[in-house]
């Protein structure tokens, strides 16, 4: 099947040799979103309106804070804080009540608003929309493209989270015969590659034994980093 724009990130991830190609797609999407945010886009009015309203989660604020564009981040934060101040002022003068012996207090409007803001993130929202399409594309290619199916069948498996994501999506879009094959293949990839990584970790720990000091590392030097991807979906770069 000829490559189209929407299939390129998927094929690149499965060609990368990553312990979880889905994590590879997500990580690239996340890094691209940070770069987008810290590029000229922060000066665009429609984007600034969204960031003022949504803000950023702790993880993505941390990623933004280590970027070199300090002026851009200052401008984003300045207008975001102004918007937060304006929203918070609506709660001034509202009465709230303490807990009593018979009744829990009703949550204040400000606490509900604050909780909503903490769980709101412009970058998470941007990633979620595109990442869902990537997962859809994986299943579309698996159905329609024999070459991609071979690539899928020979990858290094997936992290725990994305095994579940793929199987859930497969139940929505594959017929029974193909679903059975996909399910068996995906679980086989997951378990066999867990075994491979476990063996790499065994050898990694053996290398700290003086008896193996001069033995080659084999494939174990980055076993910890790869195992972190498998267990927690984190790519350590």
C-alpha positions as CSV (number, residue, x, y, z in Angstrom):
1,X,0.0,0.0,0.0
2,X,1.4,3.4,-1.0
3,X,2.3,5.6,1.9
4,X,-0.1,8.5,2.7
5,X,0.6,11.4,5.0
6,X,-1.3,9.8,7.9
7,X,0.5,6.5,7.6
8,X,4.0,7.9,7.7
9,X,4.3,8.4,11.5
10,X,2.9,4.9,12.1
11,X,5.3,3.2,9.7
12,X,8.3,5.3,11.1
13,X,7.4,4.1,14.6
14,X,7.2,0.4,13.6
15,X,10.5,0.8,11.7
16,X,12.3,2.3,14.6
17,X,12.9,-0.9,16.6
18,X,11.3,0.6,19.7
19,X,10.2,-1.6,22.6
20,X,6.8,-0.1,22.0
21,X,6.1,1.5,18.6
22,X,2.9,3.1,20.1
23,X,5.0,4.8,22.8
24,X,7.4,6.0,20.0
25,X,4.5,7.6,18.2
26,X,3.2,9.2,21.4
27,X,6.6,10.5,22.4
28,X,7.3,12.1,19.0
29,X,3.9,13.6,19.1
30,X,4.5,15.0,22.6
31,X,7.9,16.4,21.6
32,X,6.5,17.9,18.5
33,X,3.7,19.5,20.5
34,X,6.2,21.1,22.9
35,X,8.2,22.4,19.9
36,X,5.0,23.8,18.4
37,X,4.1,25.5,21.6
38,X,7.5,27.1,21.9
39,X,7.7,28.2,18.3
40,X,5.9,31.1,16.6
41,X,2.6,29.6,17.5
42,X,2.5,31.2,20.9
43,X,1.9,34.5,19.3
44,X,-1.2,33.4,17.4
45,X,-4.4,34.7,19.0
46,X,-6.5,31.6,18.7
47,X,-3.9,29.4,20.3
48,X,-3.2,31.9,23.1
49,X,-7.0,32.0,23.9
50,X,-6.9,28.2,24.2
51,X,-3.8,28.1,26.4
52,X,-5.2,30.9,28.6
53,X,-8.3,28.9,29.2
54,X,-6.8,25.4,29.5
55,X,-3.3,25.9,30.8
56,X,-1.0,22.9,31.1
57,X,-0.6,19.8,33.3
58,X,2.4,19.4,35.6
59,X,4.3,17.2,33.2
60,X,3.9,19.4,30.2
61,X,4.6,22.6,32.2
62,X,7.8,20.9,33.3
63,X,8.7,20.2,29.7
64,X,7.9,23.7,28.6
65,X,9.9,25.2,31.5
66,X,13.2,23.6,30.4
67,X,12.9,25.0,26.8
68,X,15.1,27.8,25.7
69,X,12.3,30.2,24.7
70,X,12.0,31.9,28.1
71,X,10.3,35.0,26.6
72,X,7.6,32.9,24.9
73,X,6.9,31.0,28.1
74,X,6.7,34.2,30.0
75,X,4.1,35.7,27.6
76,X,2.1,32.4,27.7
77,X,2.1,32.4,31.5
78,X,1.3,36.1,31.8
79,X,-1.9,36.0,29.8
80,X,-2.8,32.6,31.4
81,X,-2.5,34.0,34.9
82,X,-4.6,37.1,33.9
83,X,-7.3,34.7,32.7
84,X,-7.2,32.6,35.9
85,X,-7.4,35.8,38.0
86,X,-10.5,36.9,36.0
87,X,-12.2,33.5,36.5
88,X,-11.3,33.3,40.2
89,X,-12.8,36.7,40.9
90,X,-16.3,35.4,40.2
91,X,-16.2,33.5,43.4
92,X,-15.6,36.5,45.6
93,X,-18.3,37.1,48.2
94,X,-19.8,33.6,47.8
95,X,-20.8,32.0,51.1
96,X,-19.4,28.5,52.0
97,X,-20.4,26.4,54.9
98,X,-18.3,24.1,57.3
99,X,-18.9,20.5,57.9
100,X,-21.5,19.6,60.5
101,X,-22.1,16.4,62.5
102,X,-24.9,15.4,60.2
103,X,-23.9,16.6,56.9
104,X,-20.8,17.0,54.7
105,X,-20.3,20.4,53.3
106,X,-21.2,21.1,49.7
107,X,-18.1,21.7,47.6
108,X,-17.4,25.3,46.9
109,X,-17.5,26.5,43.4
110,X,-13.9,27.6,43.6
111,X,-12.6,24.1,44.6
112,X,-14.5,22.5,41.7
113,X,-13.2,25.1,39.3
114,X,-9.6,24.6,40.6
115,X,-9.9,20.8,40.2
116,X,-11.1,21.3,36.6
117,X,-8.1,23.6,35.9
118,X,-5.6,21.2,37.4
119,X,-6.9,18.5,35.0
120,X,-6.9,20.7,32.0
121,X,-4.0,20.9,29.5
122,X,-3.7,22.3,26.1
123,X,-0.9,19.9,25.1
124,X,-2.7,16.8,26.4
125,X,-5.8,17.8,24.5
126,X,-3.7,18.4,21.3
127,X,-2.0,15.0,21.7
128,X,-5.1,13.0,22.4
129,X,-6.9,14.1,19.3
130,X,-4.0,13.1,17.0
131,X,-2.9,10.0,18.9
132,X,-6.4,8.5,18.6
133,X,-6.0,8.8,14.8
134,X,-2.6,7.1,14.9
135,X,-4.1,4.1,16.7
136,X,-6.9,4.0,14.2
137,X,-4.3,4.0,11.4
138,X,-2.5,1.0,13.0
139,X,-5.6,-1.0,12.8
140,X,-6.5,0.2,9.4
141,X,-3.1,-0.8,8.0
142,X,-3.3,-4.1,9.8
143,X,-6.5,-4.8,8.0
144,X,-5.6,-3.5,4.6
145,X,-1.8,-3.7,4.1
146,X,-0.1,-7.2,4.2
147,X,3.3,-5.5,4.3
148,X,2.4,-3.6,7.4
149,X,0.9,-6.7,8.9
150,X,4.3,-8.4,8.5
151,X,6.0,-5.4,10.1
152,X,3.5,-5.6,13.0
153,X,4.0,-9.3,13.5
154,X,7.8,-8.8,13.8
155,X,8.0,-5.8,16.0
156,X,9.3,-5.9,19.6
157,X,5.8,-5.8,21.1
158,X,4.3,-3.1,23.2
159,X,4.1,-1.6,26.7
160,X,1.4,-2.8,29.1
161,X,-0.8,0.2,28.5
162,X,-0.8,0.0,24.7
163,X,-1.4,-3.7,24.6
164,X,-4.8,-2.9,26.1
165,X,-5.3,0.1,23.9
166,X,-4.7,-1.9,20.7
167,X,-6.9,-4.8,21.7
168,X,-9.8,-2.5,22.7
169,X,-9.6,-0.7,19.3
170,X,-9.3,-4.1,17.5
171,X,-12.6,-5.2,19.0
172,X,-14.2,-2.2,17.5
173,X,-12.9,-2.5,13.9
174,X,-11.9,-6.1,13.1
175,X,-14.0,-9.0,12.1
176,X,-13.9,-12.2,14.2
177,X,-11.3,-14.0,12.2
178,X,-8.9,-11.1,11.9
179,X,-9.6,-10.1,15.6
180,X,-8.6,-13.6,16.8
181,X,-5.3,-13.5,14.8
182,X,-4.6,-9.9,16.0
183,X,-5.3,-10.8,19.6
184,X,-3.1,-13.9,19.6
185,X,-0.3,-12.1,17.8
186,X,-0.4,-9.1,20.1
187,X,-0.3,-11.2,23.3
188,X,2.5,-13.4,21.8
189,X,4.6,-10.3,21.0
190,X,4.0,-9.0,24.5
191,X,4.9,-12.1,26.4
192,X,7.9,-13.2,24.2
193,X,9.4,-9.8,24.4
194,X,8.9,-9.6,28.1
195,X,10.9,-12.9,28.3
196,X,13.7,-11.4,26.1
197,X,13.9,-8.3,28.2
198,X,13.9,-10.3,31.4
199,X,16.9,-12.2,30.1
200,X,18.7,-9.0,29.2
201,X,18.1,-7.7,32.8
202,X,19.4,-11.0,34.1
203,X,22.7,-10.5,32.2
204,X,22.8,-6.8,33.2
205,X,22.7,-7.8,36.9
206,X,25.2,-10.7,36.3
207,X,27.7,-8.1,35.0
208,X,28.0,-6.7,38.5
209,X,29.3,-10.0,39.6
210,X,33.2,-10.0,39.5
211,X,33.1,-13.3,37.7
212,X,31.5,-11.7,34.6
213,X,33.5,-8.4,34.8
214,X,35.3,-9.0,31.5
215,X,32.4,-10.7,29.7
216,X,30.7,-8.8,26.9
217,X,27.5,-6.8,27.8
218,X,25.6,-8.5,24.9
219,X,22.3,-6.6,24.6
220,X,22.0,-5.6,28.2
221,X,23.6,-2.2,28.5
222,X,20.3,-0.3,28.0
223,X,18.1,-3.1,29.5
224,X,16.9,-0.8,32.3
225,X,15.8,1.9,29.8
226,X,14.0,-0.6,27.6
227,X,12.3,-2.3,30.5
228,X,11.0,1.1,31.7
229,X,9.4,1.5,28.3
230,X,7.8,-2.0,28.6
231,X,6.5,-1.6,32.1
232,X,5.5,2.1,32.2
233,X,5.4,3.4,28.7
234,X,8.2,5.8,29.2
235,X,10.9,6.3,26.6
236,X,14.1,7.5,28.2
237,X,16.1,9.4,25.6
